Amino acid sequence: MSPQINLDSVRAFLGGPNRAVLATLGPTGGPHVVVVDYLVLNDALLLNGRRDRRWVANLRQDPRATALVQDPHAVEHWVSIGGSVEFMREGDDASIEDAKTMSLRYGDDPEQFNGQHRVTWRLVPERVFERTT
């Protein structure tokens, strides 16, 4: 496994209320792309989803993933983070709290996650690329 990469150079950008496009590998090996909420946690991206989501199943089979975050105010500016995910927690109050914390960041209703079976992962960067104008 490659060493983890520090996110300091893109931390301020990633801290904005942007969503990420997450690419995982599907059951046939092809890409599966979905829009997800995230949080920056130390030098990783925290991801959280329902256990029945295709991207969650994909990560259980193959932990490789890439997240792309685009600047909504400058389409030429984006950050790509590729690496492997690490499972953190599932089906507990902490995984629901992760989803609620993310929802507050995006201005969504956190109560929508009550009673859901959630899974939390960390996307540990092995490569980070930023494109600016």
Disulfide bonds with the S-S distance in Angstrom:
none
